[in-house]
Amino acid sequence: MIPRIPRPVEFEWDEGNINKNKISHGVDFAECEQVFLNEPIKIFEQVRYVAFGQTDSGRELTIIFELKKSKIRVISARDRNKKEKI
């Protein structure tokens, strides 16, 4: 079952990982949050969740995340590849 993202949405960031995606993939935490607030978005449930979406500026991202109660915890974020279509 695809999760329903709560509104208003709240994010939880691990202080040790908050800059990891920026360093590894050039994606900052603010862009990650934007993907969950924009349409279209496509979310898959695996061990963790996968979201394909876009930022306010139209940057297409793939985000790996966990849901903990009403919080989204981003694990990884990167630019979407050609196989990851919405």
Secondary structure, DSSP 4 states (H G I P E B T S, - for coil): -PPPPPSS-EEE--TTTTTHHHHHHS--HHHHHHHTTSSS-EEEESSSEEEEEE-TT--EEEEEEEEETTEEEEEEEEE--TT---
